[in-house]
Amino acid sequence: MIEKELERLLATAKADKDLKDELLETRKSENPVEDFCALAQAKGYKITAGELFALGLTENDAKLRSVNGGGVNPIEGWDDAYEQFFTSLIWSR
């Protein structure tokens, strides 16, 4: 569910410069993840901090399981859905 919400928010933000700027501004706050989620919720997206962190962990764990024991060390950054969202947003046109 949260994956689809993040995809939907990203697609909207790519097309809406004001929303993109608002989202990027949350990164400067004292509580960036909370403020990001609050803004997303205010705009109608069902995104919570807990789900955001759980998503990254779940995806990273699945990648490690998929290599039949060969991937014993997590790959840095693969577990951070929040940072991946912003990387995609920043690099979007």
N, C-alpha and C positions, 0 to 999 in steps of 0.2 A: 504494500500500500504506500509506504513512504517513498519508495523508489519512484512510483508514478507521480506522486505529488512533487518531488524534487525535479523530475523531468518536465512536468507541467509548468512549475515556477520558472525554471531555467528558460524554457521556450518563450514564456511571456516576457521575462526580463530581457531577453535578447532583442525582442521587438519593441520594448517600451523603455526608452532611455531613462525616464524619470524613476521607474521601478528599479532599474539596474543601479542607478546612482544611490537610491535609498538603501538597497541591499548592501552595496559596497560601503556605505557610510557606517553600517552596523559593525563592521570590522574594527572601527576606531574606538568603540565604546569600552567601558570597563568590563562588561559582560557580553562579549560579541555573540556567542552562541545563543544565549537567552534572548538578546535583542533581535537577532536574525529570526529566531522562531516566533517571537512576538509579532514582528512585522509580517512574516509569512502568514500567521494565523489571522491577523487583522485584514489581510488581503484575501482571505478565504481558503488558504492552503492548510491542510492538516499535517503540520510538521511540528514535532516536539523534540526537545533536546535529547531525551531518553531514547526515542526512536532513531534519532540521527546517529547517536553514538553506537547503538545496538546494530544498526545497519552496517556500519563500517566493520565492526567486530565480526558480524555474521559473514560478510563477504570475504574477509580475510581468512577466517576459519575454513570456509568452503574451499578457498584456493589451496590452502595447506592440505586439506583432506584429499583433494583431487590428484595429488601427485604420488599417491600410494607410499607414503613414508619418506619420499625424497625431499620434501620441502619442510624441513624441521625448523627453519628460521623464517619468521614473517618478513615480508618485503616492506621496507620502510615506506610509509605513506599510503599503502593500500587499504589501511584500516580507517582512514579519515574521510568519510563521505562529505563532511562539512568543507574541508579544504579542497576536495575534488570538485565540489559544486562551484566554489569560487574560482578555481583554476579555469574551469570551463567558461564561467561567466566573464572573467577578465579577458580571456583570449577570444571571446566572441566579438563579432563585428556589430 
